[in-house]
Amino acid sequence: MDTIDISNMCSHLQAKILSPEGEYHAIWLTIQDDDELSAVVRNRQLHVYRNGKKVLVLAGKAQPKVIKDDRLNELL
């Protein structure tokens, strides 16, 4: 997987995904290990795609937006 540029990501979201205790850390690790998954930072949120189709949007203070049923959502 290509490296995800997190420089424009909300600091609250960075803490939630990068900290081992963060509530989205398991999702972050799964994104790194699964070749079907990709992610991009847009509007300070993390948009997650499986095979090019958006499945999830993670934000720092707002609730996650489940776009499409996906096994990744089980980690929420």
VEXNU-602575 format. One record per residue: x, y, z of N, C-alpha, C, O in turn. Coordinates in steps of 0.2 Angstrom, whole numbers, padded with zeros to 4 digits, always signed. Each point is the difference from the previous one (the first is absolute). Layout:
% VEXNU-602575
XYZXYZXYZXYZ;...
//
This chain:
% VEXNU-602575
+0004-0006+0000-0004+0006+0000+0004+0006+0000+0006+0000+0003;-0008+0005-0006+0004+0007+0000-0001+0003+0007-0005-0001+0003;+0009+0005-0002+0000+0004+0006-0006+0005+0000+0000+0003-0005;-0003-0003+0011-0006+0005+0000+0003+0007+0003+0003+0000+0005;-0004+0005-0008+0002+0007+0002-0005+0002+0005-0006+0002-0001;+0008-0002+0008-0004+0002+0005+0001+0007+0002-0003+0002+0006;+0007+0002-0009+0001+0007+0002-0006+0004+0000+0000+0005+0004;-0005-0006-0008-0006+0004+0000-0005-0003+0004-0006+0003+0000;+0007-0008+0004-0005-0004+0004-0001+0004+0007+0005+0003+0003;-0011-0003-0001-0002+0003+0006+0004-0003+0006+0001-0006+0000;+0001+0010+0004+0005-0002+0006-0004-0005+0004+0003-0005+0003;-0009+0006-0002-0004-0005+0004+0000-0007-0003+0000-0005+0003;-0001+0005-0010+0000-0006-0004+0007-0003+0000+0000-0007+0001;+0005+0011-0001+0007-0003+0000+0001-0004+0007+0002-0006+0000;-0005+0009+0005+0001-0004+0007-0004-0006+0000+0002-0005+0003;-0008+0005-0006-0004-0006+0000+0003-0006-0004-0002-0005+0001;+0005+0007-0007+0003-0005-0004+0007-0002+0002+0002-0006-0001;+0002+0010+0003+0007-0001+0000+0002-0003+0007+0005-0003+0001;-0009+0005+0004+0002-0002+0007-0003-0007+0001-0005-0002-0002;+0009-0003+0005-0002-0007+0001-0006+0000+0004-0003-0005-0001;+0001+0010+0005-0006-0001+0004-0006+0004-0004-0005+0000+0003;+0007+0002-0009-0005+0004-0003-0006-0004-0003+0001-0006-0002;-0007+0008+0002-0006-0004-0002+0000-0002-0007-0003-0005-0002;+0007+0008-0003+0001-0002-0007+0006-0003-0002+0002-0001-0005;+0002+0000+0010+0007-0003-0001+0000-0007-0004+0004-0001-0004;-0009-0003+0006-0001-0007-0003-0001+0001-0007+0002-0003-0005;-0007+0008+0003-0001+0002-0007+0006+0002-0004+0001-0002-0005;+0003+0006+0008+0006+0003-0003+0005-0006-0001+0003+0000-0006;-0002-0004+0010+0004-0006-0001-0003-0004-0006+0004-0003-0004;-0010+0002+0004-0003-0004-0005+0001+0003-0007+0001-0003-0005;-0002+0010+0005+0001+0003-0007+0007-0001-0002+0001-0001-0006;+0004+0001+0011+0007-0001-0002+0002-0007-0003+0004-0001-0004;-0008-0004+0007+0001-0007-0002-0004-0003-0006+0002-0005-0002;-0007+0009+0000-0005-0003-0004+0001+0003-0007-0002+0006-0001;+0004-0009-0004+0001+0002-0007-0006+0003-0003+0000+0004-0005;-0006-0007+0007-0007+0003-0003-0002+0006+0003-0004+0004-0003;+0007-0001+0008-0002+0006+0003+0005+0005-0002+0006-0001+0000;-0009+0007+0000+0004+0006-0001-0003+0006+0004-0006-0001+0001;+0009+0006+0000-0002+0006+0004+0003+0006-0003+0005+0000-0002;-0009+0006+0003+0002+0006-0002-0003+0005+0005-0005-0001+0003;+0009+0006-0001-0002+0006+0004-0004+0005-0004+0004+0003-0004;-0010-0002+0006-0004+0006-0004-0003+0003+0006-0004-0003+0004;+0004+0010-0004-0004+0004+0004+0002-0002+0008-0004+0000+0004;+0010-0002-0003+0003-0001+0006-0003-0007+0003+0001-0002+0006;-0005-0002-0010-0002-0006+0001+0003-0006-0004+0003+0002-0005;-0003-0008+0008+0003-0006-0004-0006-0003-0003-0004-0003+0003;+0005+0003-0010-0005-0004-0004+0003-0007-0002+0006+0000-0003;-0009-0005+0004+0002-0007-0001-0004-0003-0005-0006+0000-0001;+0010-0003-0004-0003-0004-0006+0003-0007+0000+0005-0002+0002;-0010-0002-0004+0002-0007-0002-0001-0001-0007-0006+0001-0003;+0011-0003-0001+0000-0001-0007-0003+0006-0004-0004-0001-0004;+0006+0007+0007-0002+0006-0004-0007+0003+0002-0002+0005-0002;-0002-0009+0007-0007+0002+0002+0001+0003+0007+0002-0004+0004;-0005+0010-0003+0000+0002+0007-0004-0004+0005-0006-0002-0002;+0009+0000+0008-0004-0004+0005-0001+0004+0006-0004-0002+0004;+0009+0007-0002+0000+0002+0007+0003+0007-0001+0005+0001-0003;-0007+0004+0008+0003+0006+0001+0001+0001+0007-0005+0000+0004;+0011+0002-0002+0002+0001+0007+0001+0007+0001+0004+0003-0003;-0007+0000+0009+0002+0007+0001+0002+0000+0008-0001-0005+0003;+0004+0011-0002+0003+0000+0007-0005+0001+0006+0000-0004+0005;-0005+0008-0006-0005+0001+0005-0007-0003-0002-0004-0001+0005;+0003+0000-0011-0007-0002-0002+0000-0008+0000+0005-0003+0000;-0011+0000+0000-0001-0007-0001+0003-0002-0007-0001+0003-0004;+0003-0010+0004+0002-0002-0006-0006-0001-0005-0005-0001+0002;+0006+0002-0008-0005+0000-0005+0001-0007-0004+0005-0001-0004;-0009-0004+0005+0000-0006-0004-0004+0001-0006-0006+0001-0001;+0010-0001-0005-0003+0001-0006-0002-0007-0003-0005+0000-0004;+0008-0005+0005-0002-0006-0003+0002-0006+0005+0005+0001+0003;-0009-0006-0003+0002-0006+0004+0006-0003-0002+0001-0001-0006;+0004+0000+0011+0006-0002-0001+0003-0004+0006-0002+0003+0006;+0006-0008-0006+0002-0003+0006+0005+0005+0004+0001-0001+0006;+0001+0006-0009+0004+0005+0004-0004+0003+0005+0003+0002+0005;-0009-0001-0006-0005+0003+0004-0001-0003+0007-0002+0003+0005;+0004-0010-0005+0000-0004+0006+0005+0003+0005-0001-0002+0006;+0006+0005-0008+0005+0003+0005-0002+0006+0003+0004+0003+0004;-0010+0000-0006-0002+0006+0003-0002-0001+0007-0003+0005+0004;
//
